Structures are given as C-alpha cells and as structure tokens.
Amino acid sequence: MPFEQFDRKKVLLKPLSARHNKVTIETTHVKPSDESAEMNPIALEIIGELVERLRSARENGKARMLVFGAHTIKNGLSPVIIKLLETGWITHIATNGAGIIHDWEFAYQGESSEDVKANMIKGEFGTWQETGFYLNLALLVGAYHGLGYGESIGTMVEHEKLDIPSQETLCAAITPDSPNAGAAADLLNALRTFDIASGEMKIPHPFKEYGLQGAAHRLGIPFTSHPMFGHDIHYVHPLNTGSAVGRTAEVDFLQYANSVSNLEGGAYISIGSAVMSPMVFEKSLSMTRNVALQEGKTIDNQLMVVVDLAKSHWDWTQGEPPEDNPDYYMRYNKTFSRMGGTLRYLSSDNRDFLLTLLNTLENPTD
C-alpha cells in the first residue's frame, strides 16, 4: 500500500506581485560594455587559452558550451550571455531549475530573489501563483509538443503566450499508437482539473529583453535545464506534473549530450555550478565517448574551464590531489579532472570572468 502523500491543493498561494524581491533586473543587470575588475595574470592566461580555443572551435564547427548555476542569472549577467550567443561564440547554454525560474521571473516582472529566511518563517517561501502556474503549464504544453524544458519556457517568453490545445484535440491524441499520448493525457487532465480554457493564453513579458531563455529560442540556440525534483519553487504549486518535468528534462539531457558529442576540439565553460554541471557532464561524456569509440573516433581534446569563487591551491593540470589535500574535496574539480581533455580552474567572480571573456573575444589584440 502506498504511503500517504502531502496534498499541495491545500497550500495557500499568493500573487507574485505581493512578494518582496531582493533583485530588480533593470537596475542590477550587467551591460556587455561594462568594465570588469582587473584580473590577475593567471586568470588572464586561462582566459587567453579559452579565447584561442573558442576561436578555433568556431572556425571548425565544434561545440562551445556555457553551463552555469542560478547566481549567474541572479547577478544580472543575461545581457552578457545574450551577446555571446548573438556573436556566435557559444553554441549551447545550460543551467539548473533555479536558473530557469530567476530568468523567467526577470522577464515576467523584472524582479526575482525572494527573502527565503523571512518567507520560510511565514510558510510563504515559493508559494507564488504565477511562477508555479505559468512554468508548470508551459512544461505541460511543451511536453505535448515534444519540446525540452528550457525551450518550453523560452517559447512562452519570446511569444508572450501559450497556445492551449482543445480538449477534443487532446482526446484524439490519446491512442495506443500516438507518440505523445501520455503528454496529451497529462495536459488534458490539467485543463479539466484547473479549469484552464483552450486557445491562445496571452502572457505579457514586459522585461523579456533580459530573458535568456527567450533570447536562446529566438536565436535558435539550445538552452537546456537540468532540474532535480523538489529543488525549485514551482514544485510547490498543485499544477506541477512530474511526468511533464521528466519528459522535458529528458529532451534537454539528450540535447546537452548531443552537444557534448561535438566537444572534440571544443570548449566547455562551467561557472558556479558545483553539482549539476559536473554530474550531467560526466554521464553525457561517457555515453557519447562510448559511441565515438565504436566509430573509431574519440572525444578527448576538450578544454574545460571551471570558474568559481572558491580558492584552489592545487594545479589541476596534474590530475586530482591526494586525499590528505583539502583541494581533493573540491568535488566538481575532481570530477572534471577525470574526464580527459584539459582542465583549467579559475577562481573569479562570474561577472568579471564573463565581461573579460567577452571583451577579449570581441577586441583581439593580435
């Protein structure tokens, strides 16, 4: 007999406009033309090596992946990343579930980042109607159309709407030979349970110029999300549907792995993601390297640049340190050091790193 489950329908949801936010994107965003702090010589050397690799990878059609944690979005760096996408330096971007939420809230209302401590005490952390409703509905609609997690939300942002299929269309899709019968059933159930009307649902995003998901969709560049169930605030909303999360996240994982399969001679940049980036990367690389070796090829010439605030006193080009060295427990570096290729670790603020990288790419000195 299954154990009893918590009923999310009992949660009192509040309008997102009632929430106090700590970050306003119009005042805190970073412009591509902004100045960065001065970088130390080691950092500049690593960035120079990365720039050379990005240039050669772009010339040879190799993958240039930028993977980051949520703070890169919260720190207002979407305009800088959008510039890297527009100028063709990056071919794939990825983040975790929290990064997706902050990016969407910025595009939707221009603010994000609630006071977790204060709202936890009041039992209000994450209990926001619009974030839960629109993101979960976008995933349900996206799953029905076979889209990934990031693209499902990016499509909503860019077009400022969701097109909700009719119940008749969904019923017709629920047949044994239909490839999206399960997704159609999920969406149909949501429409009936929450009394959601079919047709065009307009969802204005007045700040979408700051939305990275919308920009990636517009530019035709994969923006994949790699969530962990229960980690993000839209799981609080009763519209959340695990199968829609799973379907869209699986699409994103396979799109991500497809980019990894083209990393021979390419570049992988990981910023402030201690868990998601190394964990998803190692499975994707093992899987794609398995296939490459069967074809007499290899994926062993990728440059991996890992950026984080933590200081490291170990030369990661020499492999992983011994267990009695504190740097051994920098788990993300240890993971990347086992992946073959070349690992470079750079201790830096993500703002300074991205601005310096963009400026160096766009203003070569040679």
C-alpha positions in Angstrom: 0.0 0.0 0.0 1.5 3.4 -0.9 2.4 5.8 1.9 0.3 8.9 2.3 1.3 11.9 0.3 1.1 15.6 1.0 -1.8 17.4 -0.7 -0.5 20.5 -2.4 -4.0 21.7 -3.2 -4.2 22.9 0.5 -1.3 25.3 0.0 -2.4 29.0 0.1 -0.9 30.6 -2.9 -0.3 34.3 -3.2 0.1 36.6 -6.2 3.7 37.1 -7.3 3.2 40.9 -7.2 2.8 40.6 -3.4 6.3 39.2 -2.9 9.2 41.4 -1.9 12.2 40.7 -4.1 15.8 41.5 -3.5 16.9 42.0 -7.1 15.4 44.3 -9.8 16.9 43.5 -13.2 16.6 47.0 -14.7 18.9 48.4 -12.1 21.2 45.5 -11.5 21.8 44.0 -14.9 25.3 44.0 -16.4 25.8 45.5 -19.8 28.2 43.9 -22.3 30.0 47.2 -22.4 30.5 47.4 -18.6 34.0 47.3 -17.2 35.3 44.3 -15.3 37.6 44.3 -12.3 41.2 43.8 -13.1 42.0 40.1 -13.4 45.2 38.5 -12.1 47.9 37.2 -14.5 46.9 33.5 -14.0 43.2 34.3 -14.8 44.2 36.3 -17.9 46.4 33.4 -19.1 43.5 30.9 -18.7 41.0 33.3 -20.4 43.6 33.7 -23.2 43.8 30.0 -23.7 40.0 29.8 -23.7 39.7 32.5 -26.3 42.1 30.7 -28.6 40.1 27.5 -28.2 36.7 29.3 -28.8 38.1 30.9 -32.0 39.4 27.6 -33.4 36.2 25.7 -32.3 34.1 28.3 -34.1 36.2 28.0 -37.2 35.9 24.2 -37.1 32.2 24.0 -36.1 32.9 22.4 -32.7 30.7 22.8 -29.6 31.2 25.8 -27.3 29.1 25.1 -24.2 28.4 27.5 -21.3 26.9 26.0 -18.2 26.1 27.9 -15.1 24.4 28.0 -11.7 21.5 30.3 -10.8 23.7 33.0 -9.4 24.9 33.9 -12.9 21.3 34.8 -13.7 20.6 36.5 -10.3 23.7 38.6 -10.8 22.2 40.1 -13.9 24.5 38.6 -16.5 21.9 37.6 -19.0 22.7 40.5 -21.4 26.4 39.5 -21.4 25.5 35.9 -22.2 23.0 37.0 -24.9 25.8 39.0 -26.5 28.0 35.8 -26.6 25.1 34.0 -28.3 24.4 36.7 -30.8 28.1 36.9 -31.8 28.3 33.1 -32.3 30.9 32.4 -29.6 28.6 30.0 -27.7 26.5 27.2 -29.2 24.8 25.7 -26.1 23.9 27.1 -22.7 22.6 25.2 -19.7 21.5 25.8 -16.1 19.6 24.2 -13.2 16.0 24.6 -12.3 16.6 27.7 -10.2 18.4 29.5 -13.0 15.3 28.9 -15.2 13.0 30.4 -12.5 15.1 33.5 -11.9 15.4 34.1 -15.6 11.6 33.7 -16.1 10.7 36.0 -13.2 13.0 38.7 -14.5 11.4 38.5 -18.0 7.9 38.4 -16.5 8.0 41.0 -13.7 11.5 42.5 -13.8 12.3 41.2 -10.2 13.3 38.0 -8.5 15.0 36.5 -5.5 12.7 36.4 -2.5 13.8 36.6 1.1 14.0 32.9 1.9 14.5 33.2 5.7 11.7 35.7 6.2 9.2 33.8 4.0 10.1 30.4 5.4 9.1 31.6 8.9 5.7 32.7 7.5 5.3 29.5 5.4 5.3 31.5 2.2 8.6 30.6 0.6 7.8 29.6 -3.0 4.1 29.8 -2.6 3.6 32.2 -5.6 0.7 31.7 -8.0 2.2 33.0 -11.3 5.6 31.3 -11.1 4.0 27.9 -10.3 1.1 28.2 -12.7 2.8 29.5 -15.8 6.0 27.5 -15.6 4.2 24.2 -14.9 1.6 24.9 -17.7 4.5 25.8 -20.1 6.1 22.4 -19.3 2.8 20.6 -19.9 2.3 22.3 -23.2 5.9 21.9 -24.2 5.9 18.2 -23.3 2.9 17.7 -25.5 4.8 19.3 -28.4 8.0 17.3 -27.7 10.0 20.3 -26.5 12.7 20.5 -23.9 12.4 22.1 -20.5 14.3 25.3 -21.5 12.6 25.7 -24.8 9.1 25.2 -23.4 9.6 28.2 -21.2 11.7 30.2 -23.8 8.9 29.8 -26.3 6.4 31.2 -23.8 8.6 34.2 -23.1 9.6 35.0 -26.6 6.0 34.8 -28.0 4.4 36.1 -24.8 1.7 33.5 -24.9 0.8 29.8 -24.6 -1.3 28.1 -27.3 -3.5 25.6 -25.4 -4.9 22.7 -27.5 -8.6 22.0 -27.4 -9.8 19.1 -25.2 -11.0 17.4 -28.4 -7.6 17.6 -30.0 -6.0 16.1 -26.8 -8.6 13.3 -26.6 -7.9 12.4 -30.2 -4.2 12.1 -29.4 -4.7 9.6 -26.6 -4.4 6.4 -28.7 -2.2 3.4 -28.3 -0.1 4.3 -31.4 0.2 8.0 -30.6 3.8 9.0 -29.6 2.6 11.8 -27.3 -0.5 10.1 -25.8 0.9 10.3 -22.2 1.7 14.0 -22.6 -1.7 14.7 -24.1 -3.4 12.9 -21.2 -1.4 14.9 -18.7 -2.3 18.2 -20.4 -6.0 17.2 -20.7 -6.1 16.3 -17.0 -4.6 19.7 -16.1 -7.1 21.6 -18.2 -10.0 19.8 -16.6 -8.7 19.9 -13.0 -7.8 23.6 -13.1 -10.5 24.8 -15.5 -8.0 26.1 -18.0 -9.5 27.4 -21.2 -8.2 26.2 -24.6 -6.9 28.7 -27.2 -4.4 31.5 -27.0 -3.4 32.5 -23.5 -1.7 35.8 -23.6 1.1 36.2 -21.0 2.9 39.6 -21.3 6.6 39.6 -20.5 7.4 43.3 -20.4 11.0 42.7 -19.4 11.8 39.9 -21.9 14.9 41.8 -23.2 16.5 40.4 -20.1 15.2 36.9 -20.6 17.9 34.5 -21.6 15.5 31.6 -22.4 13.5 33.8 -24.8 16.7 35.0 -26.5 18.0 31.5 -26.9 14.8 30.4 -28.5 14.8 33.4 -30.8 18.4 32.7 -31.9 17.9 29.0 -32.3 20.4 28.0 -29.7 19.8 25.2 -27.2 19.2 26.4 -23.6 18.8 23.2 -21.6 17.7 22.8 -18.0 18.8 20.0 -15.7 16.5 20.1 -12.7 16.3 17.9 -9.6 12.8 17.1 -8.4 11.7 19.1 -5.4 14.6 21.6 -5.6 12.6 24.5 -7.1 9.6 26.6 -6.0 7.3 25.6 -8.9 7.1 22.1 -7.3 5.0 23.7 -4.5 2.2 24.5 -7.0 -0.5 21.8 -7.4 -0.4 22.2 -11.2 3.2 20.7 -11.1 3.2 17.4 -13.0 6.2 15.1 -12.6 5.8 13.4 -16.0 5.9 16.8 -17.8 9.1 17.7 -15.9 10.6 14.3 -16.7 9.7 14.4 -20.4 11.0 17.9 -21.0 14.1 17.4 -18.9 14.9 14.1 -20.7 14.8 16.0 -24.0 17.2 18.6 -22.6 19.6 15.9 -21.3 19.8 14.4 -24.8 20.2 17.8 -26.5 23.0 18.5 -24.0 24.6 15.1 -24.7 24.4 15.8 -28.4 26.4 19.0 -27.9 28.9 17.1 -25.8 29.3 14.6 -28.7 30.8 17.5 -30.7 33.3 18.6 -28.0 36.4 17.1 -29.6 38.4 20.3 -30.2 35.7 22.3 -28.5 35.3 24.2 -25.2 33.2 23.6 -22.1 32.8 26.5 -19.6 31.3 25.8 -16.2 30.5 28.7 -13.9 29.4 28.4 -10.3 27.7 25.0 -10.7 29.2 22.6 -8.2 26.8 19.8 -8.7 24.7 20.0 -11.8 27.4 20.8 -14.4 30.0 18.1 -13.4 27.3 15.4 -12.8 25.5 15.8 -16.1 28.7 16.3 -18.0 30.3 13.1 -16.8 27.4 10.9 -17.8 27.0 12.7 -21.1 30.7 12.4 -21.9 30.9 8.7 -21.0 27.8 8.0 -23.2 29.0 10.0 -26.2 32.6 8.8 -25.9 31.2 5.2 -25.9 29.6 5.8 -29.3 32.6 7.7 -30.6 35.0 4.9 -29.8 32.7 2.4 -31.6 33.1 4.6 -34.7 36.9 4.7 -34.3 36.8 8.3 -33.1 37.5 10.0 -29.8 36.4 12.8 -27.5 39.5 13.6 -25.6 40.5 17.1 -26.7 38.0 19.3 -24.9 39.1 22.3 -23.0 37.2 22.6 -19.7 37.3 25.9 -17.9 35.8 25.8 -14.4 35.0 29.1 -12.7 34.1 29.5 -9.1 34.8 31.8 -6.1 36.5 29.1 -4.1 40.3 29.3 -3.9 42.3 26.3 -5.1 45.9 25.7 -4.3 46.3 22.7 -6.5 47.5 22.5 -10.1 44.6 20.6 -11.7 46.5 20.0 -14.9 48.3 17.4 -12.8 45.2 15.4 -12.1 43.5 15.2 -8.7 45.3 15.8 -5.5 45.9 13.2 -2.8 43.2 12.6 -0.2 45.0 14.5 2.5 44.9 17.7 0.5 41.9 19.9 1.1 41.5 20.5 -2.6 40.7 16.8 -3.0 37.2 17.7 -1.7 36.5 20.3 -4.4 34.3 17.7 -5.9 33.5 19.5 -9.1 37.2 19.9 -10.0 37.8 16.3 -9.1 35.1 15.2 -11.4 36.3 17.3 -14.3 39.9 16.2 -13.8 38.8 12.6 -14.5 37.2 13.5 -17.9 40.3 13.5 -20.1 40.9 16.6 -22.1 42.4 19.7 -20.4 41.0 21.2 -17.2 41.7 24.8 -16.1 40.4 26.2 -12.9 39.9 29.9 -12.4 38.9 31.5 -9.1 36.8 34.5 -10.1 33.6 36.4 -9.7 31.3 35.3 -12.6 30.7 39.0 -13.6 34.4 39.7 -14.0 35.1 36.5 -15.8 32.3 36.8 -18.4 33.0 40.5 -19.1 36.7 39.9 -19.5 36.0 36.9 -21.8 33.6 38.8 -24.0 35.9 41.8 -24.2 38.8 39.7 -25.2 36.8 37.8 -27.8 35.4 41.0 -29.3 38.6 43.1 -29.1 41.5 40.9 -30.1 45.0 42.5 -29.5 46.8 40.4 -32.1 
